[in-house]
Amino acid sequence: MRFAVVVPALLALMGSACGSTAPDRLATWGSDQASLSLADNKATVQVLAPGGCYGAYGSIDHAALSASFTLSGTYTQLIGAYPGSIPYTAEYAGTIVGNVMTLSISVPALQETIGPFHLTAGVTSAWSACLYP
């Protein structure tokens, strides 16, 4: 009888000590067109360009993502002339339903909305920056 009580308790302790080895699903979101990663309440967005590299990236300070969000940040285009990039003020709007985030980036100075992108939680993308001549 004592054995029947000790074994389940021991297994429960072992399971809680190990913890989950799965990646933090809310820290990374991705697709074949864009990615978003969260760290220390800041979000970084990369937008894929032709050639398999990212040609633009965004940054959101104080990124508190909820079911529906609109956050201010910057959107930076990489270019092949000095100074190498052009930063713009941007607004990031999106929704999260289940494990899918729909994200659009509005850049008033360009009079353009980039996206929408459909990003899946837990998907990571590792692209390098485009090296423009």
The first five atom37 places (N, CA, C, CB, O) and aatype in JSON, in Angstrom:
{
  "aatype": [12, 1, 13, 0, 19, 19, 19, 14, 0, 10, 10, 0, 10, 12, 7, 15, 0, 4, 7, 15, 16, 0, 14, 3, 1, 10, 0, 16, 17, 7, 15, 3, 5, 0, 15, 10, 15, 10, 0, 3, 2, 11, 0, 16, 19, 5, 19, 10, 0, 14, 7, 7, 4, 18, 7, 0, 18, 7, 15, 9, 3, 8, 0, 0, 10, 15, 0, 15, 13, 16, 10, 15, 7, 16, 18, 16, 5, 10, 9, 7, 0, 18, 14, 7, 15, 9, 14, 18, 16, 0, 6, 18, 0, 7, 16, 9, 19, 7, 2, 19, 12, 16, 10, 15, 9, 15, 19, 14, 0, 10, 5, 6, 16, 9, 7, 14, 13, 8, 10, 16, 0, 7, 19, 16, 15, 0, 17, 15, 0, 4, 10, 18, 14],
  "atom_mask": [
    [1, 1, 1, 1, 1],
    [1, 1, 1, 1, 1],
    [1, 1, 1, 1, 1],
    [1, 1, 1, 1, 1],
    [1, 1, 1, 1, 1],
    [1, 1, 1, 1, 1],
    [1, 1, 1, 1, 1],
    [1, 1, 1, 1, 1],
    [1, 1, 1, 1, 1],
    [1, 1, 1, 1, 1],
    [1, 1, 1, 1, 1],
    [1, 1, 1, 1, 1],
    [1, 1, 1, 1, 1],
    [1, 1, 1, 1, 1],
    [1, 1, 1, 0, 1],
    [1, 1, 1, 1, 1],
    [1, 1, 1, 1, 1],
    [1, 1, 1, 1, 1],
    [1, 1, 1, 0, 1],
    [1, 1, 1, 1, 1],
    [1, 1, 1, 1, 1],
    [1, 1, 1, 1, 1],
    [1, 1, 1, 1, 1],
    [1, 1, 1, 1, 1],
    [1, 1, 1, 1, 1],
    [1, 1, 1, 1, 1],
    [1, 1, 1, 1, 1],
    [1, 1, 1, 1, 1],
    [1, 1, 1, 1, 1],
    [1, 1, 1, 0, 1],
    [1, 1, 1, 1, 1],
    [1, 1, 1, 1, 1],
    [1, 1, 1, 1, 1],
    [1, 1, 1, 1, 1],
    [1, 1, 1, 1, 1],
    [1, 1, 1, 1, 1],
    [1, 1, 1, 1, 1],
    [1, 1, 1, 1, 1],
    [1, 1, 1, 1, 1],
    [1, 1, 1, 1, 1],
    [1, 1, 1, 1, 1],
    [1, 1, 1, 1, 1],
    [1, 1, 1, 1, 1],
    [1, 1, 1, 1, 1],
    [1, 1, 1, 1, 1],
    [1, 1, 1, 1, 1],
    [1, 1, 1, 1, 1],
    [1, 1, 1, 1, 1],
    [1, 1, 1, 1, 1],
    [1, 1, 1, 1, 1],
    [1, 1, 1, 0, 1],
    [1, 1, 1, 0, 1],
    [1, 1, 1, 1, 1],
    [1, 1, 1, 1, 1],
    [1, 1, 1, 0, 1],
    [1, 1, 1, 1, 1],
    [1, 1, 1, 1, 1],
    [1, 1, 1, 0, 1],
    [1, 1, 1, 1, 1],
    [1, 1, 1, 1, 1],
    [1, 1, 1, 1, 1],
    [1, 1, 1, 1, 1],
    [1, 1, 1, 1, 1],
    [1, 1, 1, 1, 1],
    [1, 1, 1, 1, 1],
    [1, 1, 1, 1, 1],
    [1, 1, 1, 1, 1],
    [1, 1, 1, 1, 1],
    [1, 1, 1, 1, 1],
    [1, 1, 1, 1, 1],
    [1, 1, 1, 1, 1],
    [1, 1, 1, 1, 1],
    [1, 1, 1, 0, 1],
    [1, 1, 1, 1, 1],
    [1, 1, 1, 1, 1],
    [1, 1, 1, 1, 1],
    [1, 1, 1, 1, 1],
    [1, 1, 1, 1, 1],
    [1, 1, 1, 1, 1],
    [1, 1, 1, 0, 1],
    [1, 1, 1, 1, 1],
    [1, 1, 1, 1, 1],
    [1, 1, 1, 1, 1],
    [1, 1, 1, 0, 1],
    [1, 1, 1, 1, 1],
    [1, 1, 1, 1, 1],
    [1, 1, 1, 1, 1],
    [1, 1, 1, 1, 1],
    [1, 1, 1, 1, 1],
    [1, 1, 1, 1, 1],
    [1, 1, 1, 1, 1],
    [1, 1, 1, 1, 1],
    [1, 1, 1, 1, 1],
    [1, 1, 1, 0, 1],
    [1, 1, 1, 1, 1],
    [1, 1, 1, 1, 1],
    [1, 1, 1, 1, 1],
    [1, 1, 1, 0, 1],
    [1, 1, 1, 1, 1],
    [1, 1, 1, 1, 1],
    [1, 1, 1, 1, 1],
    [1, 1, 1, 1, 1],
    [1, 1, 1, 1, 1],
    [1, 1, 1, 1, 1],
    [1, 1, 1, 1, 1],
    [1, 1, 1, 1, 1],
    [1, 1, 1, 1, 1],
    [1, 1, 1, 1, 1],
    [1, 1, 1, 1, 1],
    [1, 1, 1, 1, 1],
    [1, 1, 1, 1, 1],
    [1, 1, 1, 1, 1],
    [1, 1, 1, 1, 1],
    [1, 1, 1, 1, 1],
    [1, 1, 1, 0, 1],
    [1, 1, 1, 1, 1],
    [1, 1, 1, 1, 1],
    [1, 1, 1, 1, 1],
    [1, 1, 1, 1, 1],
    [1, 1, 1, 1, 1],
    [1, 1, 1, 1, 1],
    [1, 1, 1, 0, 1],
    [1, 1, 1, 1, 1],
    [1, 1, 1, 1, 1],
    [1, 1, 1, 1, 1],
    [1, 1, 1, 1, 1],
    [1, 1, 1, 1, 1],
    [1, 1, 1, 1, 1],
    [1, 1, 1, 1, 1],
    [1, 1, 1, 1, 1],
    [1, 1, 1, 1, 1],
    [1, 1, 1, 1, 1],
    [1, 1, 1, 1, 1]
  ],
  "atom_positions": [
    [[0.82, -1.18, 0.0], [0.0, 0.0, 0.0], [0.87, 1.26, 0.0], [-0.93, -0.01, 1.2], [0.6, 2.21, -0.73]],
    [[1.92, 1.26, 0.83], [2.8, 2.41, 0.91], [3.47, 2.66, -0.45], [3.87, 2.21, 2.02], [3.64, 3.82, -0.85]],
    [[3.86, 1.61, -1.15], [4.48, 1.7, -2.46], [3.54, 2.39, -3.46], [4.86, 0.3, -2.97], [3.99, 3.18, -4.29]],
    [[2.24, 2.1, -3.38], [1.25, 2.67, -4.29], [1.12, 4.18, -4.1], [-0.11, 2.0, -4.07], [0.75, 4.88, -5.04]],
    [[1.41, 4.69, -2.93], [1.33, 6.13, -2.66], [2.63, 6.83, -3.03], [1.0, 6.39, -1.17], [2.59, 7.94, -3.56]],
    [[3.77, 6.22, -2.79], [5.07, 6.83, -3.02], [5.38, 6.98, -4.5], [6.16, 6.02, -2.34], [5.89, 8.02, -4.91]],
    [[5.1, 5.98, -5.31], [5.44, 6.01, -6.74], [4.73, 7.15, -7.47], [5.08, 4.68, -7.4], [5.41, 7.91, -8.17]],
    [[3.41, 7.32, -7.35], [2.78, 8.45, -8.04], [3.32, 9.79, -7.58], [1.27, 8.41, -7.84], [3.48, 10.71, -8.39]],
    [[3.61, 9.94, -6.29], [4.15, 11.19, -5.78], [5.54, 11.46, -6.36], [4.22, 11.17, -4.25], [5.85, 12.59, -6.71]],
    [[6.35, 10.42, -6.46], [7.69, 10.55, -7.02], [7.63, 10.93, -8.5], [8.48, 9.25, -6.83], [8.39, 11.78, -8.96]],
    [[6.74, 10.32, -9.24], [6.59, 10.64, -10.66], [6.12, 12.08, -10.85], [5.6, 9.68, -11.32], [6.58, 12.76, -11.77]],
    [[5.21, 12.54, -10.02], [4.74, 13.92, -10.11], [5.88, 14.89, -9.84], [3.59, 14.17, -9.12], [6.0, 15.9, -10.55]],
    [[6.7, 14.62, -8.85], [7.85, 15.47, -8.54], [8.84, 15.49, -9.7], [8.55, 14.97, -7.27], [9.36, 16.56, -10.04]],
    [[9.11, 14.36, -10.3], [10.05, 14.29, -11.41], [9.53, 15.09, -12.6], [10.29, 12.83, -11.82], [10.3, 15.8, -13.26]],
    [[8.26, 15.0, -12.88], [7.67, 15.73, -14.01], [7.73, 17.23, -13.8], [0.0, 0.0, 0.0], [8.01, 17.97, -14.74]],
    [[7.47, 17.7, -12.58], [7.49, 19.14, -12.34], [8.91, 19.67, -12.31], [6.79, 19.47, -11.03], [9.13, 20.83, -12.67]],
    [[9.88, 18.88, -11.91], [11.27, 19.32, -11.88], [11.84, 19.46, -13.28], [12.12, 18.35, -11.06], [12.68, 20.33, -13.53]],
    [[11.4, 18.63, -14.19], [11.92, 18.67, -15.56], [11.37, 19.87, -16.31], [11.58, 17.39, -16.3], [12.09, 20.5, -17.09]],
    [[10.11, 20.2, -16.11], [9.5, 21.31, -16.81], [9.32, 21.0, -18.29], [0.0, 0.0, 0.0], [9.7, 19.93, -18.76]],
    [[8.74, 21.93, -19.0], [8.49, 21.75, -20.42], [9.74, 22.09, -21.22], [7.32, 22.62, -20.87], [10.43, 23.06, -20.93]],
    [[10.03, 21.28, -22.23], [11.15, 21.56, -23.12], [10.66, 22.16, -24.43], [11.97, 20.28, -23.39], [11.47, 22.44, -25.32]],
    [[9.36, 22.35, -24.57], [8.81, 22.94, -25.78], [9.15, 24.43, -25.82], [7.28, 22.72, -25.86], [9.24, 25.06, -24.78]],
    [[9.33, 25.0, -27.03], [9.63, 26.43, -27.12], [8.43, 27.24, -26.65], [10.01, 26.82, -28.56], [7.29, 26.77, -26.7]],
    [[8.7, 28.44, -26.2], [7.64, 29.34, -25.76], [6.85, 29.76, -27.0], [8.21, 30.58, -24.98], [7.32, 30.58, -27.78]],
    [[5.66, 29.21, -27.17], [4.86, 29.44, -28.37], [4.51, 30.91, -28.54], [3.59, 28.62, -28.32], [4.32, 31.35, -29.68]],
    [[4.42, 31.67, -27.47], [4.05, 33.06, -27.61], [5.25, 33.95, -27.88], [3.35, 33.53, -26.37], [5.08, 35.15, -28.13]],
    [[6.46, 33.42, -27.85], [7.66, 34.22, -28.08], [8.04, 34.26, -29.55], [8.81, 33.67, -27.27], [8.76, 35.17, -29.96]],
    [[7.6, 33.31, -30.35], [7.94, 33.29, -31.77], [6.7, 33.04, -32.61], [9.0, 32.22, -32.06], [5.86, 32.2, -32.27]],
    [[6.6, 33.78, -33.69], [5.5, 33.63, -34.65], [6.13, 33.72, -36.03], [4.38, 34.74, -34.44], [7.01, 34.55, -36.24]],
    [[5.69, 32.9, -36.98], [6.32, 32.98, -38.29], [5.49, 32.4, -39.41], [0.0, 0.0, 0.0], [4.5, 31.69, -39.21]],
    [[5.94, 32.72, -40.62], [5.37, 32.18, -41.86], [6.48, 32.2, -42.89], [4.11, 33.02, -42.35], [7.64, 32.46, -42.56]],
    [[6.15, 31.92, -44.14], [7.16, 31.97, -45.2], [7.33, 33.39, -45.74], [6.79, 31.02, -46.33], [8.07, 33.59, -46.71]],
    [[6.65, 34.39, -45.13], [6.76, 35.78, -45.57], [7.26, 36.73, -44.5], [5.43, 36.24, -46.05], [7.85, 37.77, -44.82]],
    [[7.03, 36.4, -43.24], [7.41, 37.3, -42.15], [7.59, 36.51, -40.86], [6.35, 38.41, -41.96], [7.14, 35.37, -40.74]],
    [[8.27, 37.15, -39.9], [8.41, 36.54, -38.59], [8.33, 37.62, -37.52], [9.75, 35.76, -38.48], [8.63, 38.79, -37.77]],
    [[7.93, 37.21, -36.34], [7.87, 38.11, -35.2], [8.42, 37.36, -34.0], [6.41, 38.62, -34.94], [8.02, 36.23, -33.73]],
    [[9.34, 38.0, -33.28], [9.87, 37.39, -32.07], [9.76, 38.38, -30.92], [11.33, 36.93, -32.27], [9.95, 39.58, -31.1]],
    [[9.45, 37.85, -29.75], [9.3, 38.66, -28.55], [10.39, 38.33, -27.56], [7.92, 38.44, -27.91], [10.72, 37.16, -27.34]],
    [[10.97, 39.36, -26.97], [11.96, 39.18, -25.92], [11.96, 40.44, -25.06], [13.38, 38.89, -26.51], [12.05, 41.55, -25.57]],
    [[11.85, 40.25, -23.76], [11.88, 41.37, -22.82], [10.87, 42.45, -23.17], [13.27, 41.98, -22.78], [11.19, 43.64, -23.12]],
    [[9.65, 42.05, -23.52], [8.55, 42.97, -23.82], [8.8, 43.82, -25.07], [8.3, 43.87, -22.64], [8.17, 44.86, -25.24]],
    [[9.72, 43.4, -25.95], [9.98, 44.07, -27.21], [9.79, 43.06, -28.33], [11.42, 44.68, -27.24], [10.15, 41.9, -28.2]],
    [[9.21, 43.52, -29.43], [8.98, 42.64, -30.57], [9.86, 43.09, -31.74], [7.48, 42.65, -30.98], [10.07, 44.29, -31.95]],
    [[10.36, 42.12, -32.48], [11.11, 42.38, -33.7], [10.4, 41.64, -34.83], [12.61, 41.93, -33.56], [10.1, 40.45, -34.71]],
    [[10.16, 42.35, -35.91], [9.48, 41.79, -37.08], [10.46, 41.8, -38.24], [8.17, 42.6, -37.43], [11.17, 42.79, -38.44]],
    [[10.51, 40.72, -39.01], [11.3, 40.66, -40.23], [10.37, 40.33, -41.38], [12.46, 39.62, -40.11], [9.51, 39.45, -41.27]],
    [[10.56, 41.05, -42.5], [9.74, 40.82, -43.69], [10.66, 40.3, -44.8], [9.0, 42.14, -44.14], [11.63, 40.95, -45.17]],
    [[10.33, 39.12, -45.3], [11.15, 38.45, -46.31], [11.1, 39.21, -47.64], [10.68, 37.01, -46.5], [10.04, 39.68, -48.06]],
    [[12.25, 39.31, -48.27], [12.38, 39.91, -49.6], [12.7, 38.81, -50.6], [13.48, 41.03, -49.62], [13.06, 37.71, -50.2]],
    [[12.58, 39.09, -51.91], [13.01, 38.1, -52.9], [14.49, 37.78, -52.68], [12.78, 38.62, -54.35], [15.29, 38.67, -52.41]],
    [[14.84, 36.53, -52.79], [16.22, 36.11, -52.59], [16.45, 35.41, -51.26], [0.0, 0.0, 0.0], [17.57, 34.99, -50.98]],
    [[15.41, 35.28, -50.45], [15.54, 34.54, -49.2], [16.18, 35.28, -48.05], [0.0, 0.0, 0.0], [16.66, 34.66, -47.11]],
    [[16.2, 36.6, -48.11], [16.75, 37.41, -47.02], [15.68, 38.42, -46.62], [18.08, 38.12, -47.45], [14.71, 38.63, -47.35]],
    [[15.86, 39.06, -45.46], [14.86, 40.06, -45.11], [15.32, 41.43, -45.58], [14.6, 40.07, -43.58], [16.49, 41.8, -45.42]],
    [[14.4, 42.17, -46.18], [14.69, 43.48, -46.74], [14.13, 44.61, -45.91], [0.0, 0.0, 0.0], [14.36, 45.78, -46.21]],
    [[13.39, 44.26, -44.87], [12.84, 45.26, -43.97], [12.63, 44.6, -42.61], [11.49, 45.86, -44.52], [12.41, 43.39, -42.52]],
    [[12.7, 45.41, -41.57], [12.44, 44.9, -40.24], [11.74, 45.96, -39.42], [13.75, 44.45, -39.55], [11.79, 47.15, -39.73]],
    [[11.09, 45.52, -38.39], [10.36, 46.43, -37.52], [10.7, 46.19, -36.08], [0.0, 0.0, 0.0], [11.21, 45.13, -35.71]],
    [[10.42, 47.18, -35.28], [10.67, 47.09, -33.85], [9.5, 47.71, -33.1], [12.0, 47.78, -33.48], [9.03, 48.79, -33.44]],
    [[9.05, 47.01, -32.08], [7.95, 47.49, -31.25], [8.41, 47.43, -29.8], [6.63, 46.65, -31.47], [8.66, 46.34, -29.27]],
    [[8.54, 48.58, -29.15], [8.83, 48.62, -27.73], [7.53, 48.44, -26.97], [9.55, 49.95, -27.32], [6.47, 48.84, -27.47]],
    [[7.57, 47.88, -25.82], [6.39, 47.66, -24.97], [5.32, 46.87, -25.73], [5.82, 49.01, -24.49], [4.16, 47.27, -25.79]],
    [[5.73, 45.77, -26.31], [4.84, 44.94, -27.12], [3.96, 44.06, -26.24], [5.65, 44.07, -28.1], [4.37, 42.97, -25.83]],
    [[2.79, 44.54, -25.94], [1.81, 43.78, -25.16], [0.77, 43.23, -26.14], [1.14, 44.66, -24.03], [-0.2, 43.91, -26.46]],
    [[0.99, 42.01, -26.59], [0.08, 41.41, -27.57], [-1.13, 40.84, -26.87], [0.8, 40.32, -28.39], [-1.02, 40.17, -25.84]],
    [[-2.29, 41.1, -27.43], [-3.54, 40.56, -26.9], [-4.35, 40.04, -28.08], [-4.34, 41.65, -26.09], [-3.84, 39.98, -29.2]],
    [[-5.59, 39.67, -27.85], [-6.43, 39.12, -28.92], [-6.56, 40.09, -30.09], [-7.81, 38.76, -28.39], [-6.66, 39.67, -31.24]],
    [[-6.57, 41.37, -29.79], [-6.62, 42.41, -30.82], [-5.7, 43.53, -30.34], [-8.1, 42.93, -31.06], [-5.82, 43.98, -29.2]],
    [[-4.8, 43.99, -31.2], [-3.85, 45.0, -30.76], [-3.51, 45.98, -31.87], [-2.59, 44.34, -30.26], [-3.59, 45.66, -33.05]],
    [[-3.13, 47.19, -31.46], [-2.58, 48.22, -32.33], [-1.44, 48.86, -31.55], [-3.67, 49.29, -32.76], [-1.66, 49.44, -30.48]],
    [[-0.23, 48.76, -32.07], [0.96, 49.22, -31.36], [1.83, 50.08, -32.27], [1.77, 48.03, -30.82], [1.95, 49.82, -33.46]],
    [[2.43, 51.1, -31.69], [3.35, 51.96, -32.43], [4.74, 51.37, -32.41], [3.37, 53.39, -31.84], [5.14, 50.68, -31.47]],
    [[5.48, 51.65, -33.48], [6.85, 51.17, -33.56], [7.56, 51.79, -34.73], [0.0, 0.0, 0.0], [7.16, 52.85, -35.22]],
    [[8.61, 51.14, -35.18], [9.35, 51.6, -36.35], [9.37, 50.5, -37.4], [10.78, 52.03, -35.96], [9.26, 49.31, -37.09]],
    [[9.53, 50.92, -38.64], [9.66, 50.01, -39.77], [10.88, 50.52, -40.54], [8.34, 49.97, -40.69], [10.92, 51.68, -40.94]],
    [[11.86, 49.66, -40.75], [13.1, 50.07, -41.39], [13.31, 49.29, -42.68], [14.29, 49.86, -40.45], [13.31, 48.06, -42.69]],
    [[13.48, 50.04, -43.78], [13.77, 49.42, -45.07], [15.28, 49.41, -45.27], [13.06, 50.18, -46.23], [15.95, 50.42, -45.04]],
    [[15.81, 48.27, -45.69], [17.22, 48.18, -46.05], [17.37, 48.62, -47.5], [17.77, 46.74, -45.83], [16.59, 48.22, -48.36]],
    [[18.39, 49.44, -47.77], [18.59, 49.97, -49.12], [20.06, 49.81, -49.51], [18.16, 51.46, -49.22], [20.91, 49.58, -48.65]],
    [[20.35, 49.92, -50.8], [21.71, 49.73, -51.3], [22.53, 50.99, -51.41], [0.0, 0.0, 0.0], [23.58, 50.99, -52.05]],
    [[22.08, 52.07, -50.81], [22.84, 53.33, -50.84], [23.0, 53.84, -49.42], [22.13, 54.4, -51.74], [22.32, 53.38, -48.5]],
    [[23.91, 54.79, -49.24], [24.11, 55.38, -47.93], [22.8, 55.98, -47.45], [25.22, 56.46, -47.96], [22.16, 56.68, -48.24]],
    [[22.36, 55.78, -46.27], [23.03, 55.22, -45.09], [22.79, 53.72, -44.89], [22.57, 55.95, -43.87], [23.15, 53.19, -43.84]],
    [[22.21, 53.04, -45.85], [22.0, 51.59, -45.77], [20.62, 51.18, -45.31], [0.0, 0.0, 0.0], [20.19, 50.05, -45.53]],
    [[19.91, 52.1, -44.66], [18.55, 51.81, -44.21], [17.8, 53.11, -43.98], [18.57, 50.94, -42.92], [18.4, 54.16, -43.73]],
    [[16.49, 53.03, -44.07], [15.64, 54.19, -43.81], [14.57, 53.78, -42.79], [14.98, 54.72, -45.14], [13.74, 52.93, -43.08]],
    [[14.6, 54.39, -41.6], [13.59, 54.06, -40.59], [12.34, 54.95, -40.76], [14.18, 54.23, -39.16], [12.44, 56.13, -41.11]],
    [[11.19, 54.37, -40.51], [9.92, 55.08, -40.58], [9.11, 54.78, -39.32], [9.11, 54.68, -41.86], [9.26, 53.72, -38.71]],
    [[8.27, 55.72, -38.93], [7.3, 55.47, -37.87], [6.23, 54.56, -38.46], [6.67, 56.81, -37.32], [5.8, 54.74, -39.6]],
    [[5.8, 53.58, -37.68], [4.82, 52.61, -38.19], [3.83, 52.24, -37.1], [5.52, 51.35, -38.72], [4.06, 52.47, -35.91]],
    [[2.72, 51.67, -37.54], [1.71, 51.15, -36.63], [1.47, 49.69, -36.97], [0.37, 51.98, -36.71], [1.23, 49.33, -38.13]],
    [[1.54, 48.85, -35.96], [1.36, 47.41, -36.11], [-0.01, 47.05, -35.56], [2.5, 46.61, -35.38], [-0.31, 47.28, -34.39]],
    [[-0.84, 46.47, -36.42], [-2.19, 46.08, -36.0], [-2.37, 44.6, -36.26], [-3.29, 46.91, -36.74], [-1.92, 44.07, -37.28]],
    [[-3.03, 43.94, -35.33], [-3.22, 42.52, -35.52], [-4.25, 41.91, -34.62], [0.0, 0.0, 0.0], [-4.79, 42.55, -33.72]],
    [[-4.51, 40.66, -34.9], [-5.41, 39.85, -34.08], [-4.75, 38.5, -33.86], [-6.82, 39.7, -34.74], [-3.97, 38.03, -34.69]],
    [[-5.09, 37.89, -32.74], [-4.62, 36.54, -32.45], [-5.84, 35.68, -32.19], [-3.63, 36.52, -31.25], [-6.63, 35.95, -31.29]],
    [[-5.97, 34.63, -32.98], [-7.06, 33.66, -32.81], [-6.4, 32.28, -32.76], [-8.14, 33.75, -33.96], [-5.84, 31.81, -33.75]],
    [[-6.49, 31.65, -31.6], [-5.84, 30.35, -31.43], [-4.34, 30.51, -31.55], [0.0, 0.0, 0.0], [-3.74, 31.28, -30.81]],
    [[-3.74, 29.79, -32.49], [-2.29, 29.89, -32.67], [-1.9, 30.65, -33.94], [-1.68, 28.5, -32.71], [-0.8, 30.49, -34.45]],
    [[-2.82, 31.5, -34.45], [-2.55, 32.27, -35.66], [-2.7, 33.77, -35.38], [-3.49, 31.85, -36.81], [-3.72, 34.22, -34.86]],
    [[-1.65, 34.51, -35.73], [-1.68, 35.96, -35.63], [-1.78, 36.53, -37.03], [-0.42, 36.5, -34.88], [-1.04, 36.13, -37.93]],
    [[-2.69, 37.47, -37.22], [-2.78, 38.22, -38.46], [-2.19, 39.59, -38.17], [-4.26, 38.32, -39.0], [-2.66, 40.29, -37.27]],
    [[-1.17, 39.98, -38.92], [-0.42, 41.2, -38.64], [-0.32, 42.06, -39.9], [0.98, 40.87, -38.11], [0.03, 41.57, -40.97]],
    [[-0.62, 43.36, -39.74], [-0.44, 44.34, -40.81], [0.4, 45.48, -40.27], [-1.82, 44.86, -41.34], [0.31, 45.84, -39.1]],
    [[1.22, 46.06, -41.15], [2.11, 47.15, -40.78], [1.74, 48.37, -41.62], [3.62, 46.76, -40.98], [1.85, 48.34, -42.85]],
    [[1.3, 49.43, -40.96], [0.94, 50.66, -41.66], [2.09, 51.65, -41.53], [-0.39, 51.26, -41.08], [2.55, 51.95, -40.43]],
    [[2.57, 52.14, -42.69], [3.68, 53.09, -42.72], [3.17, 54.37, -43.39], [4.93, 52.49, -43.48], [3.19, 54.48, -44.62]],
    [[2.71, 55.35, -42.58], [2.12, 56.57, -43.15], [3.04, 57.32, -44.12], [1.72, 57.5, -42.03], [2.57, 57.83, -45.13]],
    [[4.34, 57.4, -43.83], [5.25, 58.15, -44.7], [5.35, 57.53, -46.09], [6.64, 58.21, -44.08], [5.61, 58.24, -47.06]],
    [[5.13, 56.24, -46.19], [5.15, 55.56, -47.49], [3.75, 55.45, -48.09], [5.75, 54.17, -47.34], [3.59, 55.0, -49.23]],
    [[2.74, 55.86, -47.33], [1.34, 55.69, -47.72], [1.09, 54.25, -48.14], [0.98, 56.66, -48.87], [0.51, 53.97, -49.19]],
    [[1.54, 53.33, -47.27], [1.48, 51.91, -47.6], [1.15, 51.09, -46.36], [2.81, 51.44, -48.23], [1.57, 51.41, -45.24]],
    [[0.4, 50.01, -46.58], [0.18, 49.01, -45.56], [0.8, 47.72, -46.06], [-1.34, 48.83, -45.23], [0.47, 47.23, -47.14]],
    [[1.69, 47.16, -45.25], [2.39, 45.93, -45.61], [1.67, 44.78, -44.92], [3.9, 45.98, -45.21], [1.4, 44.84, -43.72]],
    [[1.38, 43.74, -45.67], [0.63, 42.62, -45.11], [-0.78, 42.63, -45.65], [0.0, 0.0, 0.0], [-1.06, 43.34, -46.62]],
    [[-1.66, 41.89, -45.07], [-1.51, 41.18, -43.8], [-0.68, 39.89, -43.94], [-2.89, 40.85, -43.23], [-0.68, 39.23, -44.97]],
    [[0.01, 39.59, -42.86], [0.76, 38.34, -42.73], [0.01, 37.44, -41.76], [2.22, 38.6, -42.26], [-0.55, 37.92, -40.77]],
    [[0.01, 36.15, -42.04], [-0.63, 35.16, -41.16], [0.49, 34.34, -40.54], [-1.67, 34.24, -41.95], [1.08, 33.47, -41.18]],
    [[0.78, 34.63, -39.26], [1.9, 34.02, -38.56], [1.4, 32.95, -37.61], [2.7, 35.08, -37.81], [0.38, 33.12, -36.95]],
    [[2.12, 31.85, -37.54], [1.75, 30.74, -36.67], [2.65, 30.72, -35.44], [1.85, 29.39, -37.42], [3.87, 30.86, -35.54]],
    [[2.04, 30.55, -34.28], [2.78, 30.51, -33.02], [3.76, 29.35, -33.02], [1.82, 30.4, -31.83], [3.45, 28.26, -33.49]],
    [[4.96, 29.61, -32.49], [5.96, 28.57, -32.38], [6.81, 28.35, -33.61], [0.0, 0.0, 0.0], [7.77, 27.58, -33.57]],
    [[6.49, 29.03, -34.71], [7.27, 28.89, -35.95], [8.37, 29.95, -35.94], [6.36, 29.05, -37.21], [8.1, 31.14, -35.78]],
    [[9.6, 29.5, -36.11], [10.73, 30.44, -36.15], [11.32, 30.46, -37.55], [11.81, 30.05, -35.12], [11.33, 29.46, -38.26]],
    [[11.8, 31.63, -37.93], [12.44, 31.8, -39.23], [13.8, 32.45, -38.99], [11.56, 32.67, -40.2], [13.91, 33.39, -38.21]],
    [[14.82, 31.95, -39.65], [16.17, 32.49, -39.5], [16.67, 32.97, -40.85], [17.13, 31.43, -38.91], [17.28, 32.22, -41.61]],
    [[16.4, 34.23, -41.14], [16.86, 34.83, -42.39], [17.95, 35.84, -42.06], [15.7, 35.51, -43.16], [17.93, 36.47, -41.01]],
    [[18.9, 35.99, -42.97], [19.89, 37.03, -42.8], [19.41, 38.29, -43.51], [21.28, 36.57, -43.35], [18.52, 38.23, -44.36]],
    [[20.01, 39.41, -43.16], [19.66, 40.68, -43.81], [20.12, 40.66, -45.25], [20.28, 41.88, -43.06], [21.17, 40.1, -45.57]],
    [[19.35, 41.28, -46.12], [19.75, 41.38, -47.53], [20.99, 42.27, -47.62], [18.59, 41.96, -48.41], [21.07, 43.31, -46.96]],
    [[21.93, 41.86, -48.42], [23.15, 42.63, -48.64], [23.03, 43.31, -49.99], [24.44, 41.72, -48.56], [23.37, 42.74, -51.03]],
    [[22.56, 44.53, -49.96], [22.37, 45.27, -51.21], [23.7, 45.86, -51.65], [21.3, 46.38, -51.05], [24.51, 46.27, -50.81]],
    [[23.95, 45.91, -52.96], [25.23, 46.45, -53.46], [25.42, 47.91, -53.13], [25.34, 46.26, -54.96], [26.44, 48.5, -53.48]]
  ]
}
